[in-house]
């Protein structure tokens, strides 16, 4: 009797990595592997890595070190490393951790099956890392996590070269997928029962700029909005510099695109924005927000902010603090600047001491939490539409759903709700991160 072979994938980093892991899982299943969550049970462990911060990298090297013990107790265990760190470090990974068997770059995700077969035949280290993708990767079998929401990549790579970011170096130049391929995939996901899709790209607003064959991001949104099999459309991530009137109008006039704008400002200081090479000013950003709020008044607005970037004086930090109070974001993802070797910012003068960065981050988070709570409280007493996602993580008797504006809502389970359906909930109480309410039958 044939022994069932098991695989597990440990994923770090962004949504694009999570989606790559779905593609890697599909390929392993196509050659007879079954998924297991138990590391010790696996015949194949694949680590999908991130290198956006050096702290993430240290953590991953720690994980790779742990796998050495597993390999000692099971010499037949295959260990593979993929993702951005694999793209960046390549052969160095074998030198640092000889117990690794294969290394797969970000442009080579579709080649997993042939690499596994090569390793099984030769039992030698296998390395497949292209410097640049010559073309779009072919479609491969994909196993989606969850059964309501699915990721759909619309493009790969990034051309922006923000001075703190390693992504363009490890993900390559921008490459857009054909509109008809994306629409077909979205339609198929709807037939499979998915209700919501998120269009993925390092900078979705750049969609189509690398070719004159597909139209632009607004054209893509319009095409996906026509797909009848799905209920909701989200997208990430947007670069403020490339967000334009055509996209805003398309969202305003759409039936299914969520009224949710995530526009990473990164700093409220023009001096720092210039050092970051972000390509816009705070004045431009303010105007953009005014346009969005005029066109889509009920939209929610979130952002990313980096604190303690090299050269950020106390005065410049105060500019960011005032800026977030002025704009009034629904929420903000806040990060301490951390050096990433290989990026221009890592060698900039006036690096900020860790303690100062931590203090500033706390001040920023305190200010943002007040704003988030104030905005959420305005929803008290209102009836909102949520997509039912499942039981609350902390309480099985409660259900959790999300509004089109990306607010998390909890309510007591009535028993009539089905996962994936749209339900009406009356908001009773508001907290900084979520809303609590009562199902309206």
C-alpha positions in Angstrom: 0.0 0.0 0.0 1.3 3.4 -0.9 2.2 5.7 2.0 0.4 9.1 1.8 2.9 11.9 1.6 2.1 15.0 3.6 3.2 18.6 3.1 2.9 21.8 5.2 3.6 25.4 4.2 4.8 28.1 6.7 3.9 31.5 5.3 5.4 34.9 6.3 4.7 38.3 4.9 2.1 39.9 2.7 -1.1 38.8 0.9 0.9 38.2 -2.3 2.9 35.6 -0.3 -0.3 34.1 1.1 -1.6 33.7 -2.5 1.7 32.2 -3.7 1.4 29.6 -0.9 -2.1 28.7 -2.3 -0.5 28.2 -5.7 2.4 26.1 -4.2 -0.1 24.0 -2.2 -2.1 23.3 -5.4 1.0 22.1 -7.2 2.0 19.7 -4.3 -1.6 18.3 -4.2 -1.4 17.6 -8.0 1.6 15.2 -7.4 -0.1 13.3 -4.6 0.8 15.3 -1.5 -1.9 15.9 1.2 -1.9 19.0 3.5 -1.2 18.7 7.2 -1.0 21.4 9.8 1.3 19.3 12.0 5.0 20.1 11.2 6.2 16.7 12.6 3.9 14.8 10.3 5.1 16.4 7.1 7.3 14.7 4.4 7.7 18.2 2.8 8.0 21.5 4.6 8.0 24.6 2.5 8.8 28.0 4.1 7.5 31.0 2.2 9.6 33.8 3.3 9.5 37.6 3.7 12.4 40.0 3.8 10.7 43.3 4.1 12.2 43.8 7.5 15.3 42.4 9.0 13.4 41.3 12.1 11.2 39.1 9.9 14.4 37.6 8.4 15.9 36.8 11.8 12.6 35.1 12.8 12.6 33.0 9.6 16.2 31.9 10.0 15.2 30.8 13.6 12.4 28.7 12.0 14.8 27.2 9.4 17.1 26.3 12.4 14.3 24.5 14.1 13.7 22.4 11.0 17.2 20.9 11.4 16.0 18.9 14.4 13.0 17.6 12.3 15.4 16.5 9.5 17.6 14.7 12.0 14.7 12.6 13.2 13.4 12.1 9.6 16.2 12.1 7.0 13.7 11.8 4.2 12.1 15.1 5.0 12.3 17.6 2.1 12.8 21.2 3.1 12.1 24.0 0.6 12.5 27.7 0.9 10.7 30.2 -1.3 9.5 33.8 -1.3 11.4 37.1 -1.1 14.2 35.9 1.1 14.9 33.0 -1.3 15.0 35.5 -4.2 17.5 37.7 -2.3 19.8 35.2 -0.6 19.7 32.2 -3.0 22.9 30.1 -2.6 23.6 31.8 0.7 20.7 29.8 2.2 22.4 26.5 1.5 25.6 27.8 3.0 23.8 29.0 6.2 21.6 25.9 6.4 22.9 22.9 4.5 19.8 20.9 5.6 17.7 22.9 3.1 17.0 20.9 -0.1 15.5 23.4 -2.5 15.4 27.1 -3.0 12.7 28.7 -5.2 12.7 32.4 -6.2 9.6 34.7 -6.5 9.5 34.4 -10.3 9.7 30.6 -10.2 6.6 29.6 -8.1 5.1 27.8 -11.0 8.1 25.4 -11.2 7.7 23.6 -7.9 6.6 20.3 -9.3 9.6 19.9 -11.6 12.0 21.0 -8.8 10.5 18.4 -6.4 10.9 15.7 -9.1 14.5 16.8 -9.7 15.3 16.6 -6.0 13.7 13.2 -5.6 15.9 11.9 -8.5 19.2 13.5 -7.6 19.0 14.1 -3.8 21.2 17.2 -4.5 20.5 20.8 -3.6 18.1 22.4 -6.2 18.2 26.1 -6.9 15.8 27.9 -9.2 15.9 31.7 -9.0 15.4 33.9 -12.1 16.7 37.5 -11.8 13.7 38.7 -13.7 10.5 37.1 -15.0 10.7 36.9 -18.8 6.9 36.8 -18.9 3.9 36.1 -16.7 4.0 32.7 -15.0 1.6 30.1 -16.4 -1.5 29.2 -14.3 -1.0 26.4 -11.9 -3.5 24.4 -9.6 -4.4 26.6 -6.6 -5.9 25.6 -3.2 -7.7 28.5 -1.7 -7.7 29.1 2.0 -11.2 29.7 3.3 -14.3 29.5 1.2 -15.8 33.1 1.1 -12.9 35.4 0.1 -10.2 34.7 -2.5 -7.1 36.6 -3.6 -6.8 37.3 -7.4 -3.4 38.7 -8.5 -3.8 41.3 -11.3 -0.1 42.1 -11.6 3.3 41.2 -10.2 6.3 43.4 -9.2 6.8 47.0 -8.5 8.5 50.0 -10.2 8.3 52.5 -7.4 11.6 52.2 -5.5 10.6 53.8 -2.3 14.0 54.2 -0.4 13.0 52.0 2.5 11.6 49.1 0.5 13.2 45.9 -0.8 10.2 44.7 -2.8 11.2 46.0 -6.3 14.5 44.1 -5.9 12.9 40.8 -5.0 9.6 40.9 -6.9 11.0 42.5 -10.1 9.4 45.0 -12.5 5.6 45.4 -13.0 3.9 42.8 -15.1 0.1 43.0 -15.7 -2.1 40.0 -16.3 -4.6 40.2 -19.2 -8.0 41.5 -18.2 -9.8 38.5 -19.8 -7.7 36.1 -17.6 -8.6 38.0 -14.5 -12.3 38.2 -15.3 -12.4 34.5 -16.1 -10.7 33.6 -12.8 -13.1 35.9 -10.8 -16.1 34.3 -12.6 -14.9 30.8 -11.9 -14.3 31.6 -8.2 -17.9 32.8 -8.0 -19.1 29.5 -9.5 -17.0 27.7 -6.8 -18.9 29.6 -4.1 -16.6 32.5 -3.3 -18.5 35.7 -2.5 -15.8 38.2 -2.3 -12.5 38.7 -4.2 -9.5 40.9 -3.5 -7.5 42.1 -6.5 -3.9 42.0 -5.6 -0.9 44.0 -6.7 2.1 45.7 -5.1 0.6 48.8 -6.6 -2.8 48.1 -8.2 -3.1 51.6 -9.7 -0.2 50.9 -12.0 -2.1 48.0 -13.6 -1.8 48.1 -17.4 1.0 50.7 -17.5 3.5 48.1 -18.7 1.5 47.4 -21.9 -1.0 49.1 -24.2 -3.1 45.9 -24.6 -5.2 45.7 -21.4 -6.5 49.2 -20.5 -5.9 50.6 -17.0 -6.9 49.8 -13.4 -10.3 51.6 -13.8 -11.1 49.5 -16.9 -10.2 46.4 -15.0 -12.4 47.4 -12.1 -15.3 48.1 -14.4 -14.9 44.7 -16.1 -14.8 42.8 -12.8 -17.8 44.7 -11.5 -19.8 43.1 -14.3 -19.1 39.6 -13.1 -22.4 38.2 -11.9 -21.2 35.3 -9.8 -19.6 37.4 -7.0 -21.0 39.8 -4.4 -18.0 42.0 -3.5 -14.8 43.3 -4.9 -11.8 44.7 -2.9 -8.3 45.5 -4.0 -4.9 46.2 -2.5 -2.5 48.0 -2.4 -3.0 51.5 -3.8 -0.3 54.0 -4.3 -1.6 57.6 -3.7 0.4 59.0 -6.5 -1.4 56.8 -9.1 -4.9 57.0 -7.7 -6.9 59.1 -10.2 -10.3 60.5 -10.9 -11.2 57.7 -13.3 -10.7 55.1 -10.6 -12.7 57.1 -8.1 -15.6 57.5 -10.5 -15.5 53.8 -11.4 -15.8 52.9 -7.7 -18.6 55.5 -7.2 -20.6 54.1 -10.1 -20.0 50.4 -9.4 -22.4 47.9 -7.9 -19.9 45.6 -6.1 -16.7 47.5 -5.4 -16.3 48.1 -1.7 -16.3 51.8 -0.5 -13.0 51.4 1.2 -9.8 53.2 0.2 -6.5 52.1 1.7 -4.0 54.8 0.7 -0.6 54.5 2.5 0.6 58.0 3.1 3.7 56.8 5.1 4.4 60.3 6.5 2.6 63.6 7.0 5.8 65.6 6.3 6.9 66.6 2.8 10.6 66.5 3.9 10.2 62.8 4.8 8.1 62.0 1.8 10.8 63.3 -0.4 13.5 61.3 1.4 11.2 58.2 1.0 10.9 58.9 -2.7 7.1 58.6 -2.5 6.5 60.9 -5.5 3.7 63.1 -3.9 3.2 65.8 -1.3 0.9 66.2 1.6 -1.0 68.9 -0.3 -1.6 66.4 -3.2 -2.7 63.8 -0.7 -5.2 66.2 1.0 -6.7 67.0 -2.4 -7.0 63.3 -3.3 -8.9 62.6 0.0 -11.2 65.6 -0.6 -12.1 64.2 -4.1 -12.7 60.7 -2.6 -14.9 62.0 0.1 -16.9 64.2 -2.3 -17.5 61.3 -4.7 -18.0 58.5 -2.2 -19.2 60.2 1.1 -19.7 56.9 3.0 -16.2 55.5 2.2 -13.8 54.5 4.9 -10.2 55.5 4.6 -7.2 53.7 6.1 -3.5 54.2 5.7 0.0 53.0 6.5 2.5 55.2 8.4 6.2 54.7 9.1 7.6 56.3 12.3 11.2 57.2 12.9 12.4 57.3 9.3 16.0 58.6 9.0 16.0 62.4 9.3 12.6 62.6 11.1 13.1 65.4 13.7 10.7 66.0 16.5 9.2 68.8 14.5 8.7 66.6 11.4 7.1 63.9 13.5 4.6 66.5 14.9 3.7 67.3 11.3 2.7 63.6 10.8 0.7 63.7 14.1 -1.2 66.8 13.0 -1.7 65.4 9.6 -3.5 62.2 10.8 -5.7 64.3 13.1 -6.6 66.6 10.2 -7.4 63.8 7.7 -9.2 61.5 10.2 -8.4 58.0 9.0 -10.7 55.2 10.1 -7.6 53.3 11.1 -3.9 53.3 10.4 -1.3 50.5 10.2 1.7 52.0 12.0 5.3 50.7 11.7 8.6 51.5 13.3 11.1 52.2 10.6 13.6 49.4 10.5 16.8 49.3 8.4 16.6 47.0 5.4 20.1 46.4 4.0 20.2 46.8 0.3 17.9 49.8 0.3 19.0 53.5 0.2 17.4 54.4 3.5 19.6 52.0 5.4 22.7 54.1 4.7 21.0 57.5 5.2 22.4 59.8 7.9 20.4 60.8 11.0 19.1 57.3 11.9 16.7 57.6 14.8 17.4 55.9 18.1 15.1 52.9 18.9 13.8 54.4 22.1 12.7 57.6 20.3 11.0 55.6 17.6 9.0 53.6 20.2 7.9 56.7 22.0 6.7 58.3 18.7 4.9 55.2 17.7 3.0 55.1 21.0 2.0 58.8 20.6 0.8 58.1 17.0 -1.1 55.0 18.0 -2.8 56.8 20.9 -3.9 59.7 18.6 -5.1 57.3 15.9 -7.1 55.1 18.4 -9.0 58.2 19.6 -9.9 59.1 16.0 -10.9 55.5 15.2 -13.2 55.3 18.2 -14.8 58.6 17.4 -15.5 57.6 13.8 -16.9 54.2 14.9 -19.1 55.7 17.5 -20.9 57.7 14.7 -22.2 54.3 13.5 -24.0 53.6 16.8 -27.7 53.1 16.1 -27.2 52.6 12.3 -28.1 49.5 10.4 -25.1 48.2 8.3 -24.8 45.4 5.8 -22.2 42.8 6.6 -21.0 39.7 4.9 -21.1 36.8 7.4 -17.6 35.3 7.7 -18.0 32.9 10.6 -17.9 32.5 14.3 -16.0 35.2 16.4 -12.5 34.0 17.2 -13.1 34.4 21.0 -16.7 33.4 21.3 -18.4 30.6 19.3 -21.9 32.0 20.2 -21.1 35.2 18.2 -20.8 35.7 14.5 -18.4 38.0 12.8 -18.8 39.9 9.5 -17.4 42.8 7.6 -19.0 45.8 6.1 -18.2 47.0 2.6 -16.2 49.7 4.4 -14.1 47.0 6.0 -15.5 47.4 9.6 -15.5 44.3 11.7 -19.0 43.6 13.2 -19.9 41.1 15.9 -23.4 39.9 16.9 -25.1 37.1 18.8 -25.8 34.1 16.5 -29.5 33.7 15.6 -29.1 30.4 13.8 -30.6 31.7 10.5 -27.3 33.2 9.2 -25.3 31.4 6.5 -21.6 31.9 5.9 -21.1 34.2 2.9 -24.6 35.7 3.0 -25.2 39.5 3.3 -27.0 40.3 6.6 -28.3 43.5 8.2 -27.0 44.4 11.7 -28.0 47.3 13.9 -24.9 48.7 15.7 -25.3 48.9 19.5 -21.8 49.6 20.7 -18.6 50.8 19.1 -15.0 50.1 20.0 -11.7 51.2 18.5 -11.3 48.1 16.3 -14.8 46.7 16.0 -18.5 47.2 16.2 -21.1 45.1 18.1 -24.7 44.9 17.2 -27.8 42.9 16.8 -29.0 41.0 13.7 -32.1 42.5 12.0 -34.3 39.6 10.8 
